[in-house]
């Protein structure tokens, strides 16, 4: 299935595996910024912390090997020194937490989705074993794609210990615009490749990135369509992430503050997303996957991705 339990000689990861053990309910705490995602953790679960530190960074290959307990802020700082960045959302948490929750950056159109950026995972299984899934480069990955499966799984299939993440270059020019009188759909159609188009029910925010001449041209184009002003960044992002279709996100409305990401199918809102009907086939697949990876339901009990 594209996974291996061999050839992991890092003593730090083995210490983490021993801490997790093979018995009893267990969870990993990151920055606790999404601690209630997927439900409330069962009180009997032992809470442990993942190992920290950047293991290796290869700017020329645009990959970073980092332990799961490292903060996203630390990862971003190291990447920025080489003019690079990642797809992870920096909401004050850890790399492992960001991957487990599966939340991409607000600039997903420009940076890519977090699920597509995770090349390799090393995690502790429900049996307390260290497992490697994926590979350091895409061409080396074959078989079942464990990195994609564990991304967004909320630690219910395995507890992340280490990740190899794909990075990408920072564009030479970047500008955020806040526009009045310009619909988000029209804003997105007016420019070639926006890194983000956001909408709060009133104003539209557009993030333009690329070569300076192209950014200036697209900025000028938007200013002919609405009243647009340069701003320092996106608006405040509400606490709760909703997953919708792109069409649903574009048509979203609520009495409480919200922020829709146009073209992505994501809304951040002040309240949690209501439970949605689950396709019976998808539910059965989820149950069988959980049974395969965690038959005793010891990993993050009380949470459902």
C-alpha positions as CSV (number, residue, x, y, z in Angstrom):
1,X,0.0,0.0,0.0
2,X,2.9,2.3,-0.5
3,X,3.9,2.2,3.2
4,X,6.9,0.9,5.1
5,X,7.6,0.2,8.8
6,X,11.3,-0.2,8.2
7,X,14.4,2.0,7.8
8,X,13.5,4.8,10.2
9,X,16.6,5.3,12.3
10,X,15.7,8.7,13.9
11,X,15.8,8.2,17.7
12,X,13.5,11.2,18.2
13,X,10.8,9.5,16.2
14,X,11.2,6.3,18.0
15,X,10.8,8.1,21.4
16,X,7.6,9.5,20.1
17,X,6.4,6.1,19.0
18,X,7.2,4.7,22.5
19,X,5.3,7.6,24.0
20,X,2.2,6.8,21.9
21,X,2.5,3.1,22.7
22,X,0.2,0.4,21.5
23,X,-2.6,0.6,24.1
24,X,-5.1,3.1,25.4
25,X,-6.7,6.1,23.8
26,X,-4.3,8.8,22.7
27,X,-4.1,12.2,20.9
28,X,-1.5,14.6,19.8
29,X,-1.7,18.3,20.8
30,X,-0.3,20.9,18.5
31,X,-1.0,24.6,19.0
32,X,-4.6,23.7,19.9
33,X,-5.8,26.2,17.4
34,X,-8.3,23.7,15.9
35,X,-8.7,21.6,19.0
36,X,-12.5,21.1,18.6
37,X,-12.3,20.2,14.9
38,X,-14.3,17.1,14.1
39,X,-15.7,16.8,17.6
40,X,-14.6,16.8,21.2
41,X,-11.8,14.6,22.2
42,X,-12.8,11.8,24.6
43,X,-11.6,12.7,28.2
44,X,-9.9,9.3,28.7
45,X,-7.4,10.0,25.9
46,X,-3.8,10.6,26.8
47,X,-2.5,13.8,25.2
48,X,1.1,13.8,23.9
49,X,3.2,16.2,21.9
50,X,4.8,15.5,18.6
51,X,8.6,16.0,18.1
52,X,9.8,19.4,16.8
53,X,12.5,20.6,14.5
54,X,13.4,21.0,10.9
55,X,15.3,17.9,9.8
56,X,16.4,19.0,6.3
57,X,15.7,21.7,3.8
58,X,16.6,21.4,0.1
59,X,15.7,24.7,-1.5
60,X,16.9,23.6,-4.9
61,X,14.5,20.7,-4.8
62,X,11.8,22.7,-3.1
63,X,11.2,20.2,-0.3
64,X,11.5,20.5,3.5
65,X,11.6,17.6,5.9
66,X,10.1,18.8,9.2
67,X,8.9,17.1,12.4
68,X,5.2,17.5,13.1
69,X,5.4,19.5,16.3
70,X,7.3,22.4,14.6
71,X,5.2,25.5,14.3
72,X,4.1,26.7,10.9
73,X,5.6,30.1,11.8
74,X,9.0,28.5,12.2
75,X,8.7,26.7,8.9
76,X,7.6,29.9,7.1
77,X,10.6,31.8,8.6
78,X,13.0,29.2,7.3
79,X,11.5,29.1,3.9
80,X,11.4,32.9,3.6
81,X,15.2,33.1,4.0
82,X,15.4,31.2,0.7
83,X,12.5,33.1,-1.0
84,X,10.1,30.2,-0.7
85,X,6.8,29.4,1.1
86,X,4.4,26.5,1.6
87,X,0.7,25.8,1.2
88,X,0.0,25.5,4.9
89,X,-2.2,28.0,6.7
90,X,-0.5,29.8,9.5
91,X,-3.2,30.1,12.1
92,X,-0.8,29.9,15.0
93,X,-0.5,26.1,15.1
94,X,1.9,23.3,14.2
95,X,2.8,21.7,10.9
96,X,1.3,18.4,12.0
97,X,-1.8,20.1,13.1
98,X,-2.2,22.0,9.9
99,X,-1.8,18.8,7.9
100,X,-4.1,16.8,10.2
101,X,-6.8,19.4,9.8
102,X,-6.1,19.8,6.1
103,X,-6.5,23.6,6.0
104,X,-4.8,25.3,3.1
105,X,-3.5,28.8,3.0
106,X,-6.0,31.6,2.2
107,X,-3.9,32.0,-1.0
108,X,-4.7,28.4,-2.2
109,X,-5.2,29.5,-5.8
110,X,-1.6,30.7,-5.8
111,X,0.1,28.3,-3.4
112,X,-1.8,25.1,-4.1
113,X,-3.7,22.9,-1.7
114,X,-2.1,21.4,1.4
115,X,-3.2,17.9,0.4
116,X,-1.2,18.2,-2.9
117,X,1.9,19.6,-1.1
118,X,2.5,16.7,1.4
119,X,4.9,14.3,-0.3
120,X,5.8,12.0,2.6
121,X,4.5,11.3,6.1
122,X,6.0,9.4,8.9
123,X,3.4,8.5,11.5
124,X,2.8,6.3,14.5
125,X,0.1,3.6,13.8
126,X,-2.5,2.4,16.2
127,X,-0.1,-0.5,16.9
128,X,2.6,1.9,18.1
129,X,4.8,1.4,15.0
130,X,6.5,4.0,12.9
131,X,5.2,3.9,9.3
132,X,6.5,5.8,6.3
133,X,4.1,6.6,3.4
134,X,4.9,8.4,0.2
135,X,8.4,9.6,-0.9
136,X,10.6,12.7,-0.9
137,X,9.7,13.4,-4.6
138,X,6.5,12.8,-6.5
139,X,8.1,10.4,-9.1
140,X,9.1,8.0,-6.2
141,X,5.6,7.6,-4.9
142,X,3.7,4.5,-5.9
143,X,0.8,2.5,-4.6
144,X,-1.7,3.8,-2.1
145,X,-1.3,7.5,-1.4
146,X,-1.0,7.6,2.4
147,X,0.0,11.3,2.5
148,X,-3.3,12.4,0.9
149,X,-5.3,10.0,3.1
150,X,-3.8,11.3,6.3
151,X,-4.1,14.9,5.3
152,X,-7.4,16.1,6.9
153,X,-7.9,12.9,8.8
154,X,-7.6,14.7,12.2
155,X,-5.2,12.1,13.5
156,X,-7.8,9.3,13.5
157,X,-5.8,7.0,11.2
158,X,-2.3,7.7,12.4
159,X,-0.4,10.2,14.6
160,X,1.9,12.4,12.5
161,X,5.5,12.5,13.5
162,X,7.3,13.9,10.5
163,X,6.4,15.3,7.1
164,X,8.1,16.1,3.8
165,X,6.4,19.1,2.3
166,X,6.7,20.6,-1.2
167,X,7.5,24.3,-1.2
168,X,7.1,26.9,-3.9
169,X,8.9,30.2,-4.8
170,X,7.6,33.5,-3.5
171,X,6.5,35.6,-6.5
172,X,8.6,38.8,-7.2
173,X,5.6,41.1,-6.8
174,X,2.5,40.8,-4.6
175,X,-0.4,43.2,-3.8
176,X,-3.8,42.8,-1.9
177,X,-6.7,44.9,-3.1
178,X,-10.0,45.5,-1.4
179,X,-12.7,46.4,-3.9
180,X,-16.2,47.9,-3.5
181,X,-18.8,47.6,-6.3
182,X,-17.1,44.6,-7.8
183,X,-18.5,41.1,-7.6
184,X,-16.1,38.3,-6.7
185,X,-17.0,36.4,-9.8
186,X,-16.3,39.4,-12.1
187,X,-13.0,40.0,-10.2
188,X,-11.8,36.5,-10.8
189,X,-12.8,36.5,-14.4
190,X,-11.0,39.8,-15.0
191,X,-7.5,38.6,-14.0
192,X,-5.5,35.6,-15.3
193,X,-4.3,33.8,-12.1
194,X,-5.3,35.5,-8.8
195,X,-3.8,33.9,-5.7
196,X,-7.0,34.6,-3.8
197,X,-10.4,36.0,-4.4
198,X,-12.3,36.5,-1.1
199,X,-15.8,37.9,-0.4
200,X,-17.5,38.8,2.8
201,X,-21.0,39.6,1.3
202,X,-20.0,43.2,0.6
203,X,-16.4,43.8,-0.3
204,X,-14.2,41.7,-2.5
205,X,-10.5,41.1,-1.7
206,X,-8.1,40.0,-4.5
207,X,-4.5,38.9,-4.1
208,X,-2.4,39.5,-7.2
209,X,1.1,37.9,-7.5
210,X,3.7,37.4,-10.2
211,X,6.0,39.6,-12.2
212,X,5.7,43.3,-11.3
213,X,4.6,44.3,-14.8
214,X,1.8,41.7,-14.8
215,X,0.6,42.6,-11.3
216,X,0.4,46.3,-12.2
217,X,-1.6,45.5,-15.4
218,X,-4.1,43.3,-13.5
219,X,-4.4,45.8,-10.7
220,X,-5.1,48.5,-13.3
221,X,-7.7,46.3,-14.9
222,X,-9.5,45.7,-11.6
223,X,-9.5,49.4,-10.8
224,X,-11.5,50.1,-14.0
225,X,-14.2,47.7,-12.8
226,X,-14.7,48.9,-9.2
227,X,-13.4,51.0,-6.4
228,X,-10.2,49.1,-5.4
229,X,-7.7,50.2,-2.8
230,X,-4.4,48.5,-1.8
231,X,-4.5,46.9,1.6
232,X,-1.9,45.2,3.8
233,X,-3.4,41.7,3.5
234,X,-6.6,39.7,3.7
235,X,-9.4,40.6,6.2
236,X,-9.6,38.7,9.6
237,X,-10.5,35.1,9.0
238,X,-13.3,33.7,11.1
239,X,-12.6,30.7,13.3
240,X,-14.6,28.0,11.6
241,X,-13.9,26.5,8.2
242,X,-16.8,25.2,6.1
243,X,-16.3,23.0,3.1
244,X,-18.7,23.6,0.2
245,X,-18.8,23.4,-3.5
246,X,-17.3,26.4,-5.4
247,X,-20.8,27.4,-6.5
248,X,-22.2,27.1,-2.9
249,X,-19.3,29.2,-1.6
250,X,-19.8,31.9,-4.2
251,X,-23.5,32.1,-3.2
252,X,-23.0,31.9,0.5
253,X,-24.7,34.4,2.8
254,X,-25.1,34.6,6.6
255,X,-26.1,37.1,9.2
256,X,-22.8,36.6,11.1
257,X,-19.4,37.5,9.7
258,X,-18.0,35.1,7.0
259,X,-15.4,35.0,4.4
260,X,-15.8,33.0,1.2
261,X,-12.9,31.8,-0.9
262,X,-14.0,32.0,-4.5
263,X,-13.0,29.2,-6.8
264,X,-11.9,27.0,-4.0
265,X,-15.2,25.9,-2.3
266,X,-14.3,27.1,1.2
267,X,-16.0,29.5,3.6
268,X,-14.8,30.7,7.0
269,X,-17.6,31.5,9.3
270,X,-18.3,32.6,12.9
271,X,-20.2,29.4,13.7
272,X,-19.3,25.7,13.0
273,X,-20.7,24.2,9.8
274,X,-23.9,22.2,10.5
275,X,-23.6,18.4,10.1
276,X,-24.4,17.5,6.5
277,X,-25.9,14.2,5.2
278,X,-23.2,11.7,4.4
279,X,-23.4,9.5,1.3
280,X,-23.9,5.9,2.5
281,X,-21.2,4.6,0.3
282,X,-18.7,7.2,1.5
283,X,-19.7,6.5,5.1
284,X,-19.1,2.8,4.6
285,X,-15.7,3.4,3.1
286,X,-14.8,5.7,6.0
287,X,-15.8,3.1,8.5
288,X,-13.8,0.3,6.8
289,X,-10.8,2.6,6.5
290,X,-11.0,3.4,10.2
291,X,-11.3,-0.3,11.0
292,X,-8.3,-1.1,8.9
293,X,-6.0,1.6,10.4
294,X,-7.4,1.8,14.0
295,X,-9.5,-1.3,14.8
296,X,-9.6,-0.4,18.6
297,X,-10.5,3.2,17.9
298,X,-7.7,4.5,20.1
299,X,-6.5,7.4,17.9
300,X,-8.2,10.6,18.7
301,X,-11.5,9.1,19.9
302,X,-14.4,11.4,19.7
303,X,-13.4,13.0,16.5
304,X,-14.6,12.4,13.0
305,X,-13.0,13.9,9.9
